[in-house]
Amino acid sequence: MHPSKIRILADENIPAKIIELLEKENFNIKRAPRGTDDNEIANIAKSENRIIITFDRDFGNILLFPPQQYSGIIFIRIRPPLINTTFSAILNLLKLVKPEEFKGKLFVLLAHGFRVYPKD
């Protein structure tokens, strides 16, 4: 895997520590500006070909944000959202899935694994 090939847009609800850890792993990650609404985040992700990573359940709604319009959406459903658990799950997903396989898909990230929509 070449982390630099994966371009990520972190929603403002992603802890700074997780962004820092992903940067240390050489991922190209950018944080959405504070107070940016979901549609603006979606537009930034589209224009910059970035995968959205978020805890916001709106992005898990395929009617609001149809995955096929994006470079990928990672909706994190880990409770409680502990830094180590969440970071490990994100890193595992990013290592298992090739950069091009994110396009047009919604990944629901759980503590031990993930689900993908639409299924192939």
C-alpha positions as CSV (number, residue, x, y, z in Angstrom):
1,M,0.0,0.0,0.0
2,H,1.2,3.5,-0.8
3,P,-0.4,5.8,1.9
4,S,0.3,8.9,-0.1
5,K,-2.0,7.7,-2.9
6,I,-4.9,7.8,-0.5
7,R,-6.2,11.3,-0.1
8,I,-8.4,11.9,2.9
9,L,-10.7,14.7,4.1
10,A,-11.3,14.4,7.9
11,D,-14.6,15.8,9.1
12,E,-14.1,18.2,12.1
13,N,-15.4,15.5,14.4
14,I,-12.2,13.4,13.8
15,P,-9.9,13.9,16.8
16,A,-6.7,15.8,16.1
17,K,-4.7,12.9,17.5
18,I,-6.1,10.5,14.9
19,I,-5.2,13.0,12.1
20,E,-1.7,13.3,13.6
21,L,-1.3,9.5,13.7
22,L,-2.4,9.2,10.1
23,E,0.0,11.9,9.0
24,K,2.8,10.0,10.7
25,E,1.8,7.0,8.5
26,N,2.3,9.3,5.5
27,F,-1.4,9.6,4.6
28,N,-2.4,12.7,2.6
29,I,-5.0,14.0,5.1
30,K,-6.7,17.3,5.3
31,R,-9.1,18.5,8.1
32,A,-12.3,20.2,7.1
33,P,-12.4,23.8,8.5
34,R,-14.3,24.1,11.8
35,G,-18.0,24.8,11.3
36,T,-18.1,23.5,7.7
37,D,-21.5,22.0,6.9
38,D,-21.9,18.5,5.4
39,N,-22.6,19.7,1.9
40,E,-19.5,21.9,1.9
41,I,-17.4,18.9,3.2
42,A,-18.9,16.8,0.4
43,N,-18.0,19.5,-2.2
44,I,-14.5,19.8,-1.0
45,A,-14.1,16.0,-1.1
46,K,-15.4,15.8,-4.6
47,S,-13.3,18.7,-6.0
48,E,-10.1,17.3,-4.4
49,N,-10.8,13.6,-4.9
50,R,-10.6,12.9,-1.2
51,I,-12.2,10.1,0.8
52,I,-14.4,11.5,3.6
53,I,-13.8,10.1,7.0
54,T,-16.3,11.0,9.7
55,F,-18.3,10.1,12.7
56,D,-21.3,12.0,11.3
57,R,-24.1,9.5,10.6
58,D,-25.5,11.8,7.8
59,F,-22.7,10.6,5.6
60,G,-23.8,7.0,6.3
61,N,-27.2,7.9,4.7
62,I,-26.9,6.8,1.0
63,L,-29.9,8.9,0.1
64,L,-28.3,12.1,1.5
65,F,-24.8,11.3,0.2
66,P,-24.9,8.7,-2.6
67,P,-21.5,6.9,-2.4
68,Q,-21.2,6.7,-6.2
69,Q,-20.7,10.5,-6.3
70,Y,-17.6,10.4,-4.1
71,S,-14.0,9.1,-4.0
72,G,-15.2,7.1,-0.9
73,I,-16.9,7.7,2.4
74,I,-15.7,6.1,5.7
75,F,-18.4,6.4,8.4
76,I,-17.0,5.4,11.8
77,R,-19.4,3.5,14.1
78,I,-17.1,2.7,17.0
79,R,-18.5,3.2,20.5
80,P,-16.9,4.4,22.6
81,P,-14.7,6.2,20.0
82,L,-11.4,5.5,21.8
83,I,-8.4,6.9,19.9
84,N,-6.4,3.6,19.8
85,T,-9.4,1.5,18.8
86,T,-10.5,4.0,16.2
87,F,-7.0,4.5,14.7
88,S,-6.3,0.8,14.5
89,A,-9.6,0.2,12.7
90,I,-8.9,3.0,10.3
91,L,-5.4,1.8,9.6
92,N,-6.6,-1.7,9.1
93,L,-9.2,-0.6,6.6
94,L,-6.7,1.6,4.7
95,K,-4.3,-1.3,4.5
96,L,-6.8,-3.9,3.4
97,V,-8.6,-1.8,0.7
98,K,-6.7,-0.6,-2.4
99,P,-7.0,3.2,-3.0
100,E,-9.1,2.7,-6.2
101,E,-11.5,0.4,-4.4
102,F,-12.8,3.3,-2.2
103,K,-14.3,5.1,-5.2
104,G,-18.1,5.1,-5.1
105,K,-18.3,3.2,-1.9
106,L,-19.5,3.7,1.7
107,F,-17.5,1.9,4.3
108,V,-19.1,1.6,7.7
109,L,-16.2,1.1,10.1
110,L,-16.6,-1.0,13.2
111,A,-14.1,-1.8,15.9
112,H,-13.4,-5.2,14.3
113,G,-14.0,-4.9,10.6
114,F,-16.2,-3.0,8.2
115,R,-19.2,-3.2,5.9
116,V,-19.2,-1.9,2.3
117,Y,-22.1,-0.4,0.3
118,P,-22.9,-1.1,-2.4
119,K,-21.7,-4.7,-2.2
120,D,-19.9,-5.9,-5.4
